[in-house]
Amino acid sequence: MDITKLLSIALGAILVNNFILSQFLGICPFMGVSKKMDTALGMGMAVIFVMGLASAVCWPINEFILVNPKLFPGEFNLGFMQTIVYILVIACLVQFVEMFLQKAMPALYSALGIYLPLITTNCAVLGVVLLNTQNHYNFIESVVYGVTGGIGFLLAIVLFASVRERLEFSECPKAFEGFPIALVTAGLIALAFMGFTGLKIW
């Protein structure tokens, strides 16, 4: 196992190629659930769980079923079904998370509202499993990329929520009040994360 490669994948997912701030995936929950720190933290933890588990479940499905030459030789392999299968797997995982939160943490469940089932169509979650396939990661690399991609999501949404909480009590021009100043703030945080571009691990 190459620890350097795993570290490179982890730092890339968290900082350099952050799903929200660099690849602009998962913007809907990022903007919708970032008004309060507790809901942002809850959403981030849910995304980490779904991303990590989706990566762990989708890799063997892809390797041993969809593109298995023994089951489906030559032009009959089911590689073209990856996106549909991945969406079904993610939908099942989100249902599991939703049922768990509804029973164990009803306050957080009601605070997340419509944005919790939206994880099913969160392009960041689908993006991580498709990128695992595209980059030809093995099982461990896929899980590391999924979990650290979720950590990058958590970092971005918590940073943004902490700034938005302060914006509630700050004075800004009338035209920028509310959503416009949030967009400007998100852009500035994304610019700050661009400073990690070119980061290398020796």
C-alpha positions in Angstrom: 0.0 0.0 0.0 1.5 3.4 -1.1 0.9 5.7 1.9 2.2 8.7 -0.2 -0.5 8.1 -2.8 -3.2 7.8 -0.2 -2.0 11.1 1.4 -2.0 12.7 -2.0 -5.5 11.6 -2.7 -6.7 12.8 0.8 -5.1 16.3 0.5 -6.3 16.6 -3.0 -9.9 15.8 -2.0 -9.9 18.1 1.0 -7.9 21.1 -0.2 -6.7 21.2 -3.8 -9.7 19.7 -5.6 -12.4 20.4 -3.0 -15.7 19.3 -4.4 -17.5 22.5 -3.5 -14.9 25.2 -3.8 -12.8 23.9 -6.7 -15.1 21.5 -8.7 -18.3 23.3 -7.8 -20.3 20.1 -7.1 -22.9 20.0 -4.3 -23.7 23.7 -4.4 -27.4 23.2 -3.6 -27.0 21.9 0.0 -23.9 24.2 0.4 -26.0 27.3 -0.1 -29.2 25.9 1.5 -28.0 24.4 4.8 -25.2 26.8 5.7 -27.2 29.5 7.6 -26.5 27.8 11.0 -23.4 26.0 12.1 -25.2 23.0 13.7 -27.2 22.2 10.5 -24.1 22.7 8.4 -22.2 20.3 10.7 -25.0 17.7 10.5 -25.2 17.9 6.7 -21.4 17.6 6.4 -21.3 14.5 8.6 -24.2 12.9 6.6 -22.3 13.6 3.4 -19.1 12.1 4.8 -21.0 8.9 5.7 -22.8 8.7 2.3 -19.7 9.4 0.3 -17.5 6.9 2.1 -20.1 4.2 2.1 -21.1 4.8 -1.6 -17.4 4.5 -2.6 -17.1 1.3 -0.6 -20.2 -0.2 -2.1 -20.0 1.0 -5.7 -16.4 -0.2 -6.2 -17.1 -3.9 -5.9 -20.3 -3.6 -7.8 -18.4 -2.0 -10.7 -15.4 -4.3 -10.6 -17.1 -7.7 -10.0 -20.5 -7.2 -11.8 -20.6 -4.3 -14.3 -17.2 -4.7 -16.0 -16.5 -8.3 -15.1 -15.4 -10.1 -18.3 -16.4 -13.5 -16.9 -20.0 -12.5 -16.4 -20.3 -10.2 -19.4 -17.5 -10.8 -21.9 -16.4 -8.3 -24.6 -19.0 -5.8 -25.9 -21.7 -7.2 -23.5 -20.2 -5.7 -20.4 -22.4 -3.4 -18.4 -20.0 -0.5 -17.9 -22.5 1.9 -19.6 -24.9 1.2 -16.6 -22.5 2.7 -14.1 -24.3 6.0 -13.6 -27.8 4.4 -13.1 -26.5 1.8 -10.7 -24.5 4.4 -8.7 -27.6 6.6 -8.4 -29.7 3.6 -7.1 -27.0 2.7 -4.5 -26.7 6.3 -3.3 -30.5 6.6 -3.1 -30.6 3.5 -0.9 -27.8 4.8 1.4 -29.5 8.2 1.8 -32.8 6.5 2.7 -30.8 4.6 5.4 -29.3 7.9 6.7 -32.7 9.6 6.7 -34.4 6.8 8.7 -31.5 6.8 11.2 -31.6 10.6 11.7 -35.4 10.6 12.0 -35.2 8.0 14.8 -32.0 9.1 16.6 -31.8 12.8 16.0 -35.2 14.2 15.1 -34.2 17.8 15.7 -31.4 17.6 13.2 -33.7 15.7 10.8 -36.2 18.5 10.8 -33.5 21.2 10.6 -32.0 19.6 7.5 -35.5 19.4 5.9 -35.6 18.9 2.2 -31.9 19.0 1.8 -31.4 15.6 3.4 -33.2 13.6 0.6 -31.4 16.0 -1.9 -28.2 14.2 -1.0 -29.6 11.5 -3.4 -29.2 13.9 -6.3 -26.1 15.7 -4.8 -23.7 15.7 -7.7 -20.8 15.7 -5.3 -21.8 12.2 -4.1 -22.3 10.9 -7.6 -19.1 12.7 -8.7 -17.0 10.9 -6.1 -18.0 7.4 -7.3 -17.6 8.3 -11.0 -14.2 9.8 -10.3 -13.2 6.7 -8.5 -14.0 4.7 -11.7 -12.4 7.3 -14.0 -9.2 7.5 -12.0 -9.0 3.6 -11.7 -8.6 3.7 -7.9 -8.5 0.4 -6.0 -10.8 -0.3 -3.1 -8.8 1.4 -0.4 -8.0 4.4 -2.6 -11.7 4.7 -3.5 -12.8 4.7 0.2 -10.1 7.2 1.1 -11.2 9.5 -1.7 -14.8 9.2 -0.7 -14.3 9.9 3.0 -11.8 12.7 2.5 -14.0 14.2 -0.2 -16.8 14.3 2.4 -14.3 15.9 4.9 -13.6 18.5 2.2 -17.3 19.1 1.9 -17.6 19.4 5.7 -14.7 21.9 5.9 -16.2 24.1 3.1 -19.7 24.1 4.5 -18.6 24.7 8.1 -16.3 27.6 7.1 -19.1 29.1 5.0 -21.7 28.7 7.8 -19.4 30.4 10.4 -19.0 33.4 8.1 -22.8 33.5 7.3 -23.6 33.5 11.0 -21.5 36.6 11.4 -22.9 38.2 8.3 -26.4 38.2 10.0 -25.1 41.0 12.4 -22.9 42.9 10.0 -23.8 46.0 7.9 -23.6 45.8 4.2 -25.0 47.7 1.3 -28.8 47.2 0.8 -28.3 45.5 -2.6 -26.0 42.9 -1.1 -28.2 41.9 1.9 -29.1 38.2 2.1 -28.3 35.8 -0.7 -26.0 38.2 -2.8 -23.5 38.7 0.1 -23.5 34.9 0.7 -22.5 34.4 -3.0 -19.7 37.0 -2.7 -18.5 35.3 0.5 -18.5 31.8 -1.2 -16.5 33.2 -4.1 -13.9 34.7 -1.7 -13.6 31.4 0.1 -13.2 29.6 -3.2 -10.4 32.1 -4.2 -8.7 31.4 -0.9 -8.7 27.6 -1.6 -7.2 28.3 -5.0 -4.0 29.0 -3.0 -3.7 25.2 -2.5 -3.4 24.6 -6.3 0.0 23.2 -7.2 0.5 21.6 -3.7 2.9 18.6 -4.1 3.7 15.8 -1.8 7.3 14.5 -2.0 
